[in-house]
Amino acid sequence: MINALKQLLPRIESWPAEDQQALLEAARSIEAERSGVYHASPQELAAIDRGLEDARNGRFASEQAVDAVRAKFRLG
């Protein structure tokens, strides 16, 4: 393990829970890239389920809403 990471690990315990969660998600993402296997978190699985339910019920974003997101993030 690199020295900078060893020095950081003890300080992580004092971070707020949401920052610890963000670090966990980043580490899981890195691990998934290395192993080729990704395990979605319970929150991600719930979001996927909500999206599938919305699609089944015909709830899609309007063209105007999509255009607004594209403009906000300059996507095309």
LINWO-V395621 format. One record per run of one state. SS is the DSSP state (H for helix, E for strand, - for the rest). FROM is the first residue (numbers start at 1). LEN is the number of residues. If there is no record, write none. Layout:
SS,FROM,LEN + SS,FROM,LEN
This chain:
-,1,2 + H,3,10 + -,13,4 + H,17,19 + -,36,6 + H,42,15 + -,57,6 + H,63,11 + -,74,3
